Amino acid sequence: MKKQMRYIFYLAIACIWLAVPAQAVRADSEYNYSKDNTAAYNAEEVFTISENLVISDFFNKPVYFSVKEIRIKEGVTSFDWDILATGYFPNLETVTLPSTLKKISYNGFNYSDGLSKLRAVTVAKGNTSYVSVNGCLFNKSKTLLLQYPAASGNTSYVIPDTVTKIKSNAFVHADKLQTVTIGAKVDRSQLKSIMNQLRHINGFKVSSRNTSFSAKDGVLFDKKGATLLLYPNGKGTVYSVPKGTTALLKNSFYNSRIKKLTLPSGLKSINKGALSTCNELTTITIPKALTKMDVIDIKNLKSLQTISVESGNKLYKSYKGILYNRDLTKIIFVPQAYSKSSLLFPSTLQSLDLSDFSMKNAREIKIPRDLKTFFSYNQSDMCFSRIVLENGNKKFILHRGSLYNKEKTELSLFLKQEKAEFPDTLKSLPIRLIINGGIKELVIPPKADIAGGTLNIYDIPTLKKVTLSKGNKLYTLENGMLLSADKSILYDIPQDTKNLILPDSVRKIEMMLFYNRDLTSIKIPKSLTDMRIFELRYIKSLESIEVDPDNSKYASRDGVLYNKELTELLYYPIKKQSEAYTMPDTVKTIYDSFSMIRNPYLEELTLSKELEYKDYNFTGSSSLKEIQVSQGSTSYKSMDGVLYNSAGTELIAYPYQKSDKSFTIPDTVISVKGLYNAEPVSINEYSYYFEPHTNPHLETLTIGKNVKEFFRIYYDNPVWGFENLKKIIVSDENQNFKMDNGILYSKDGTVMYLCTDEYQNPVLTIPATVTKIPTIFYQTLVRSGKVKGIEVEAGNTSFRMESQSLYNYLGNLKYFTVGDTEYPRDIVYD
């Protein structure tokens, strides 16, 4: 029932905020409220209530911005405090309760909008249920603290000794409080309420008669002083937990800005969550007596640089700022901000995983005596200037300064060196381990496979020369190219290769060969039948591909790569310097259109008559001016250089460089997905947004009568561009869209899509019918810069204005602020 009430309330409060006009304050009169009163509120500062009320009585009522005082008259016996706590009276300063009031009810609504300016609550003499003391509201016996006036101006407050319970949100908005004294009868059952409301203060005091709490230097403890309950976040960034403390309670330092924390030797327990959000903490010492600790909480502290352990702890030890088990045989964790230049470990360590370390500053490493297993997953920057192997180690050996297993069949760590030579026994040469080793000359050992993965030997940035050691039977070198010994497989080519002529013997090209290579041409011999076509897209300068006519799998025409039968266009060179291209009529599919649409020279494209229907994203091209279709196509047709499906119901591609200033979407068209494109733009590793890629010449667009799908939709969000578009015209017969005063709406008026240059009113009015405004609308507002104000029409239940900002009806999501110069984007999180 409460959830239903909350929903109804928030729906109503949205309408209220939207419906309120500007108010001229009237301090000389009062507004008498009752359920039957039809008189208009006229910005009176005093608001009187003469009957019992609940929150639902205020649904669909206005927000009373000007009210500073509420007087509940004699005769009223019950009142819902949520009326004050929510957004109806945002500037309320004083409340007067009558002697007849017997019940104050609470339904648990959000207190974020109300009571922030409350200075005092007054209760009339003779009230048998409630009393006020210095503006603070209590029940009559003063055992329940109901409301502290947040704007009282006091910096300290003493909770009376009679209080046994503190109401949830009693101290809401009490941000000016610095010191609070806990009264004699407040017990541990109220700790959650205290934590939630008073964590921000500078310090606590506790009545000497309280049997549950004590305070030490402003920090809240249990009565015995053994458990630290709450560290006030306003206290400071340096703190020493006093002697005698044996435990830190869960959330005791929640969101603390503590930077230096000293723990006493007798501390036994750090409960889960006690320190988990102390992300400014740089160092910590584990006390001697500690036996309980959530390791993950400490490990995840973002600023922690070092951890130490007091001598005598039975579970842990530390060495050089890293936490170990008691025997120093296993690393428990490495602090997240650990940044030593020398990685030193105890002799007893048996297993080491360098993936746990930040390697940015590491220059030197010492491999301990007892180390048996070594891991280095996902590390490509771990080349060291010095590697030391402690005497007595039986599992590893140094060769030319680098670390290997004892048999020298596996490379574990590489020493930076200009000439890299390896033992003849090496079975695998992992490029990721040596890529940042400063290598100028690489000698490939006789038995080692090149374990590159996504890396190849010529990806080593400093590499100038590659040679093979004597007796190498796995590889051969020809003009710098690394090939299998029988020359049937091509593994790598030098970075400076421009024109790649493959030997006639090559049958296969290994993966990732073309990544980060600056080739301009490739000649494919008749023998090659195995290569990753998709990887050709990584070549940034390729102009042509030529295939030997006798090749059984591939063919080329005019520098373009096809399958042998010419039924599939495999690759169009990204820098092919031709303004026009016509596909052979035999082509049915395009394997990868990426390089074609990225080619900066291609202006006119003619599709083959056999090409099967598919959206190849030709709108992504920045150079195309027209797209034609060979006669006889059953999949496509072209009209005035614009590409459609054969039925003319879908506009597939409107060329980016088509120079016409106006365009009318034909009446046959239902879907207009190809009018423009959108490109993903990365924000960081995990998120991105879509940037529109639209024709820069188009100024006037006419939407035909049958158009239903008009926008490109990405992850449920429409994208739009056309910065130079000045006018949109919608056919009168269209049943899905309409234009009104320069704004594009859905036909039923529930969605506002775009604001064009035709809109001239400096004040934008959002009609009552509108329930949705996509992000693209606000983008057009920012681009135009014409709108200086926004109004929401009375009766709209989806939006509200607060100051110069537009919010959703609940007021917890801001869409747009007048004057914004950056438009909001729909962020996609991966």
N, C-alpha and C positions, 0 to 999 in steps of 0.2 A: 504493500500500500504506500509506504514511504517513497519507494522508487517511482511509482506512478505520480505521486504528488510532486516530486522534484521535476519530473519531465514536464508536467503541466505548468509548473511554476516558470521554468526557464523559457518555455514557449511564450508565456505571457509577458515575461520581463523584457523579451526581445521586442515585442510590439510596443511596449511602453517607451523604451528608449528611442524608438524610431518616431513615435508620434509627438514628441515634445518639441514645441516651437521655442524660440528665444523668449526668456522671461524677464520682465522688469520687476525688480524686487520691491515688495510693499512691506515695509517694516512696521507700519502703523496699524495693521489690522491682522485678523486671524481667520483661518479657514476652518469651518466646522464640518468635519467629515462624518458622514453616516452612509449606510448602504443605500438609502433612498434619496440622498442629497443629489440633485441634478445640477446644482450651481457649479459653474466653471471655476476651477482653481486659477487664481490670478496672481501668482508669484508671491503669496503671503509667506512671511517668515515663521509665523506661529501656526501650528497645525493641531487642532483639538479633535479628540476622539470621544464619542459619547455612548458607544455600545460595544459589546463583546465582538472581537474580530479574530479571524484566522487568516493565514497567508492567502488562501484561495479567494478571499474577499477583495484582494488587491489585483487579482489577475485582470488584465486589460485596462488597468488604471495607468495614468501617466507617471513619469518620474518627477518627483517634487524637488527639483534642484535647489530651490531657494529656501526650503524649510531649514531652520536652525534650531527650532524648539518644538517639541511635541508635548502636549498636555493631555493626559488621559483623565477624563472627568469622573467625578464621584458617581457611583452607580455601576460602573464597569467592573465586572468580576473576573473576567479572563482575557488574556491577551497573548497573541502569538509573537514571540520575540524575533522570529525570522523576518517579520515585516520590517524591522529595523536593521537586522543584520545583513540583509541583501541589498539590492540596488535602488530601492524606492526613495531613500532619503540620504543621498551621498554626502551631504554637507551638514548633517544633523550634529548639534553640539550638546543639547541638554534634553533630558526626558524627565517628566514629572508623573509619578504613579499615584493613584488615589488610595484612600484608606480602605475602599471596598474591594480592591483587587485581591483575589485569592489564588489565582493560578496563572503562571507564565509557562507557556508551552514552547517546545523546541522540536523541529522536524529534521534537523541536521543539514540544512541548506548551506551552500558555500558562503563563507563570511568575507570573501575578498572585496566585495563592493560596499560594505556598510560598516558603520561605527568607527571609521578611521579618524573622525574629527570629534568624537564624543568627549566632552569635558566633564560631565557630571550626570549622575542619575539621582533624582530626589524622590523620596517616598513620604507621603503624607502621614502625619501623626495619627495614631489609632489603627494603622494597618496591622492585622494580626498574622500576616503571612510573610511580609518582606520588610526590609529595613535598609537604609543607605547610611554609610559612614564615609565621610569625606568624599562623597561623589561615587563611591563604589557600592554595587548592589549585592545584597546577601539575602538569604532566607531569614526569617524572623529570629531564629536562634543563633544566627551567624555561624552555622556549621557548614554552610554551602556558599562558596564564593561564586556568584553568578556572572558579574561583569565588572571588569576594571576599566575605567574611562581612559582610552588610549591617548587622548589629547589633553590630559590633565596638566601636563607640563612638568610633572614630578620625574626625577631621575632615580628615585629610590622608593621602595614600597615594602611595608611590613605586613605580611599576611597575619591576621589576628590569630591569637592562640586558640580561639573557639573553633576555627575552621578545620573540618576533617576531610572535606572534598572540594576540589577545584573543578568547576564546570569546563568541559571542552570549549575552547575558544574564549574563555574568560579574559585572557590577556591578548586577544587578537589585535594586531596593529600597534601593540605597546612598544614601539621601536625605540622610544626615548629612555626607557628604563635601563639603568645601568647596574643597580643593585637591588636584589630581592631577598627579604628575610623570610625563611620558612617558619611558620608558626608552630606552637607546641604540639598540636594534635594531627598535623599532616603526616601521613604514614607512607610506606612504600607503594601502596596501591595507587597513589597519585603521581608516581614517578614518571609514567608515560606522559601524563598531561603536562608535567613540568618540562620534560624533555622537548615536547612538541612546541611549547609556547615560549619558553624562556631560555632557550639555548644561546640566543644572541647576546645576552647581557654580559657585563664585565665581571660580576662576581656574586656569590651567594653568601648569606649569613643564615644561621639557624638558631632558633630559640634554645636556650640552655635546658628547657624542660622537654624538648622534643626527644622521643625515645627511638626514632627511626633514622634520623639524619644527623650529620655533623658537617661542619665546613672547615676547611683548612686553606688559608690564603685565598678565599673566594671560590674554591673548588668544592663540589658537593660529594660527600662520602656517606657511607652507612654510619650508624651510631658509633660503632667501635673504631671507625677510621680505617678499616681493613680493606674495604672495597671502594674504589673510585667509581662513582656513579655518573657524574656529569662534569665535563670540563667546559666552562662557559667560553664560547668562541670569541667573545670580546676581550678576554683576559690578556692575550698576547701570543707571541709566536715562540717563546722560549719558556720551558717549564720543567721543573724537577719534581717528580712524584715523590712525596715524602716517605721517610722510613716508616715501616709498620704496615704499608699497603701490600696486600697479598693478591689482589685481583683488580683487573680493569673490566668493568661491565660492558656488555654488548652496547655498541653505539655511544660509548662514553665520550669519544672524541669525534663524533660524526661531523663531517664537513669542516673539521678544524683546520685552521691555517698554520698550525704548529710547524715550526721548522727544526727546532732542536728539542728533543724530549729525553730526559734522563730518568731511567727506571731504577728503583731501589733493589738491592741485592736480594731482599726477601720476597720479591714479587713471584708468585707461583703460577698465575693464570692470566693470559691475555685472551679474553673471550672473543669468539668469532664476531667480526664487525667492529670491534673496539677501535681499531686503527685503520680500517680498510679504505677510508676516504681521506686520509691525511697525505694528500698528494704533494705537499710542499716539504715534507719531512725528508731530510737529506742523509741522516745517519741515525742508527739505533744500536743500543747495546743490550743484548739478551742477559738478564740477571742470572745469578748463580742458582737461585731456587726455582727458576721457571721450569715447569713440567707440562704445561698446557698452552698451546699456541696454534692458531690456524695459519699454517705456513703460507697458503695462497694469499691471504690478506696482506702479509708483509711483502711477499714476492711481487705483488702487483702495484706497489707504491711507485708512482712514476718518477719521482725525484730522488729516490733512495740511491745513494752512491756507495755507501759502505755499511757493513753490519759487523758488529763485534760481539763476542760472548765472554761474559765474566768467568774467570777461572773457577773451576769446581762444578760447573753445570753438568748434570748427569746425562743429558741428551744431546747437547750441541757443543761444537767448537767452531771457532772462526780462524781463518788464515788469510791475511792480506785482503780483508774486507769482504770475504765470501763465507757463507754459512755451510758448515759440514756436519756430518754425524759425529758422534762422540769419538769414534776411532779414526777420524780423518781419512776414511776410505771412500767416502761418497759425498759428492756435492749435493746439498739440500736445495739451494738456489743461489743464483747470482743476482745481486741487486740490479734493477732495471737501468739505472743510470751509471752503472759501473764503467769506468773509462780509463783504466790504468794502461800505461804504455808498455809495461812489462807484466806478463802473465806468469806468476809464480805460484807453485802448488806444493803442498806438503809431500814428502817422500812416500807417504803411505797411500796416496790416492790411487785407486785401482781402475776407475773409469772416468773418461773426460769427453764431454760433448761441447764442442765450440759453438754450436748453434745457440747456446744459452748466453753467449757473450756478444756485446757490441764491439766490433772489431775496428772501429774508426780510428782509435788511437793506439792500437796494439802494434808494437814494433818488435818485441822480443818475447820469447816463450821458453820456459824451462819444463822439459818433460820429466815427471817424477820417476823415482826408482821403481815403484811398485805398479806403475800403470800397465794394464793389460789390454784394455779396449779403448778405442779412440774413434770418435765420430765427428764429422764436420759437414753435416747436411746443410744445404742451402747457403753455404758460405762461398763467395767468389772473391773475397777481398782479404784473404787470410795469409797472404805472402808476408813473411817476416824478414827483418834485417838480420836477426840473430836467432838461432835455434840451439838450445843447450839440452843435452841428454845427460841426466844424472847417472853417475856411476852405479853399476849394479842392475840396471834395467835389462831384463832378459827377453823382452818382446819387440823392442825397436832398435834401430841402428841408424847412424848418420852416414850419408854418402854425399860428398861434395857439399856438405852443409845442410842438406835436406833430410827429412825424416821418412824412414821406410820401416816396413815390418822387418823382422829379423832376416827373413829369406830374401829381402829386397825385391819382392814381386809386386808390392803395393806401395804407392806413394801416399804418405799421410799429410805432410806439410812441406811446402816448398820455400827454399831460401832465395831471396831476391838475388838475381845474378844476370849478367848480360849474355853469357853463353851458357845455355842450358844443356847439360849432358846427363844422361841417366844410366843406371846400371843395365847391363845386357839381360839381366834376369827379369826386368820389369814386364809385367803382363798387360798392364793398362795404363794409358797416359791421360788422366782426367784434365781436360783443358781448364775447367773451372778453378782448379787449384793453382794454376800457373799463370792465368791470364793477366794478373796484375803484378807479375814478378819482374817487370823491367827487362824482359828478354829481348835481345837483339838478334841472336842466332840460336836456332833450335835444332838440336841433333836428335832425330827420332831413333829410339833404340830398336834392336832387331826383332824383338818378340812382342812389342807392345801394340795393342789396339788403341786407336785414337778414340777415346771415350769423350766425345764432345757434347752429345745431346743436342742442345740448341746452339752450341758454340763450336767453331772450327779453329784450326791452328792459326789461320790468317786473321782471326778476330783478335789476336793478341796485338794491342795497339802499337807496341814498340818494335814489333818483329820486322827485321830486314832480310833475314836469310834463313832458309830451311835446308838441311842436309840429312842424309840417311847414314846411320852408322854402318860399318862394315858387316856384311852378312845378313842385312835386312831382307827378308824374303816375303814380307807382307805388302810393301809399298814400293813405288818407283816415282821419280820426279821427272817431269817433262815440261820444259818452259815454265817452271815454277809450279805447275799443276801437280797436286798430289793424287796419284792413281794407285789402284791395286797393282800388285806385282805383274799380273797379266794384262793390265791396262783396260780391263773391262768395266771397272767402276771408277767414277770420278768423285773424289772426296772433297777437294778444296781447290780454290784458285787464289792467286795473290790479289790483295786489295786494289792494286792499281791497274788491274786488267780492264781494258776497255772493249776490245773485240775478242770474243771467246770463240776460238775454232777448236772444236772437240776432235780428238784423235778418232780415226776410223774404227778403232777397236772398242770404243766406249759403248756399253750396252745399258748402263744405269748411272744416274746421278743421285748421289746420297742426299738425304734431307738437309734442309737449311743452307744449302750451298749458295743460294741467291740472296740470302738475307744480308743486308748492309753491303751489297756489292754495286759498283757504279758502272755497270756494263752499258754499252751503246748498241752492240750487235752480238748475235749468237748464230753460229753455224752448226746445225745438227747433222751428224753423219747418218748413213743408212742403218748402222748397227744399233742406234739408241732407240730403245722401246720402253724404258722405265724411267720416268722422272715425275716429280711432283709439280703439276701444272700450277696449282694454287700458289706455290711459292714464287712464281714469276712476278706476282704483284708487288713483291718487296724491292724489285729493281726500279730505281727512280729515274734512270736516264735511257732506258732501252728504246731504240728507234726501229729495229727490225729483227726478225728471226727468219733465217733461211734454212730450209730442210732439203737434204739430198733427195732427189726424185725417186730413188730406189728404196727409201725408208718404208717399212711395211706398216707403220702405225701412225706416223705424222706426215703432214703436208703443209706447205706454205704458199700463199699467194700474196704478192705485193707486200711482203714483209710481215704478214699476219699468219698466226699459227692455227691450223685446223687438224682435225683427225684425218686419216687417210682418205676417207670417202667424201670429205668436205661437207658432212652433214652436221658437224658441230664446230662452232668457232671457239677455239680453246683460249686464245690470248691475242688481244689487240695491243701492240706496244704503246706504252704510256707516253712516249715522246715521239711517236711516229708523226712526221711533219707533213701531213696531208690535210687539206681543208675539207675534202669530200671523200666519202668512202661508200661503196656499194657492195653489199654482201653477195656472194655467189648464190644463185637461186636454189642451190641444193641444201643450204644451211637450214636446219630445223631447230637447233637450240644454241644458246650461248652459254658456255661453261661458266665463265666469270666475267661479268660486265664491268667490274671495278676499274680496270685500267682504261677501258674505253671511255667511261664517263669522267675519268680524271685527266684524259688527254687534253692539253690546252689548245691544240691546233684544229681539232675536228669541229667543223661548223655545219656540215650537211651530211646526214646519215640516211642511207636508203636500206631498208630492211628487205630481206629476201622474201619471195612469195611463199616459201615453205616454212618460214619461221613460226613455230608453235606459240600459242598465246601464253604470255607471262609478263609480269611487270618487271622489267630489267632496270628500273630506276633511272631512266634517261634524264629525268628532271634534275638529277644530281650533277649533270654536266654543266660547267661554267662557260663552255664555248659554243655549244650547239645553237644554231639559228633556225634550223628546220629539220624535220624528220619526214622522210618520204617512205612509201611502201611500194614494192614492185607489184606490177599488175598481176592479178590472179590470186592474191592472198586471201585466205579464208579466216585469218585470225585478226588482222589489223586493217585499218584504213587511215589515210591521211587527208586532212582538209586544211588548206592554207598553212602547211608545215606543222600542224598540230597532230599528234598521234592519238587515235581512238581504237577501241575494239571494233571488230567488223560490223557489229550491229549499231555502232554509234551511241551506245548507252553508257559507255565509260570513257572519260577523258583520261588517257594513260600518261601522256607527257606533253606539257607545254614548254617549248624550248626556252632556256634561260636567257639567251641572247636574241630572241625574237624581238624585233625592233618596233612592232606596232604599239601605239599608245592606247589603243582600245581593243577590247575583245568581248565578243558575245558568245556565251556558252550555248551551243545549239539546243533546241527544244527536245531533241531525242535523248540528251544526256541525263542520266540519273545520278551517276557517281563522278565526282570531280577530284579524285584523290591525286591525280597527276598534274594539277595546276602548279604545284611547287613541291619542293623537297625540304627535308630537315636533317641536319647533321648533328650527331652527338658531340658534345663538348665536355671534356673531362674536368671535374672540379678537383677530385683527388682519386686515390686508388679505388674508392668504393662508391663514388657517386658522379653523376653527370646530368646535363640537361640538353635539350634539343634546340639548336639555333636554326631558324628558317633560312632556306636558300631559295630566293624568289627572284623572278624577273624584275630587273631594275627599270625597265622602260614603261611598263604598264601603268596607265593613269586612270582608265575607266574600265570597269568590269560589269557586264550584264549577266545576271543569273537567269538561265532559261526556266521554262515553266515546270519541267519535270525533275529538277535537281533536288535530290534528297540528301546525299552525302557530299558535303562541301569542304570539309577540313581534313587534313592529315591528322590521324589520331595515333599518339605514341603513349603507351601505358595509360590509356584512358584519358589522356590530356591532349586537346587540340593544339596545333602549332600554327602560327601565322606570321607573315612577313609583309612584303610589298610596301616598302617605306615610301614609295612615290605614288602609291595609289590614292587618288583624290576622291573618287566617286564610285559607288556601287549602285547599280540599278537592278531591281528584282521584277521579274515578269509578274503582272497582276494576276496571272493564272497559277502562279506557284503556290502550293499548299503547305510549304515547309518553312519558308523564309519571307520576311517583309522588311522594308526600309521605312523608318520613321524619323524624320528630322536628322538625317545623316547617320543614324544608328541602325545596324543590322540586328534584327530580332528573329527568334523563332516565330512561326506564324501565329501561335497562340499567345505570344507575348511573355512567355515564362523564362526565356533565355535572352540575355543581351550578349551578342557575339563580338561585334566590332564597332568602334567609333571612328568614322571617317572624317576627312577634312571638311566635309559639308556641314558638320555639326559646329555651330557658331556660338551657341549660348555658353557664357562663361560658367554658369551653374548647371551641373548635370543633375537631372532628376531621374531617380530610379523608380519606375512605376510600381504600383502595389502588386501587379500581377507577376513580377519577376521573382523567380525562385532560385535562379542559377546565373552566375556570371563567371565564365572561365577566365583563366589567367591572361589569355590573349587580349581580352578587353582592356585590362589595365595596362598592358603593353602599348596598345594603341593610344591610351590616354597620355602616357609618358611621352610617346613620340610626338604627339600633336602639341602638347604643352599649353593647350588653350583653356582647359578646365581649371577654374580657380576656386570652385566650391562644389559640394555634392549635397543633395537633399534626397531623403527617402520619403516617398509618398505615403501618406497615412494609410494604414491597413496592410502594409507589407509585413509579412511575418518571417522573412528570411534574412533581412539585413537591418542594421542600425548604424547611425552615425554617433560618434563620440568625439567632440571637438572637431578636428579636421580629418578624422580617420574613419574608414568604413570597416565595420565588423560583421561577423555572423550574428545571428539573433541571440546567441548565448553570450556574446561579448568576449569569448575566449579565443577568437581567431581573427587577427587583423588582416584585411585584404589589401588595403591601399590607403595612403595618406596623401592628401592634396599637396602638391609641391614636390612629390617624389621625382627624383631624376634617374633613378635606376628602377626598371620595371621588375616585378616579381617573376621568378622562373619556377617551372614545375620540375623539381629535382627527382631524379630516379636513383634509388639506392640499390646497389648490387650486392 
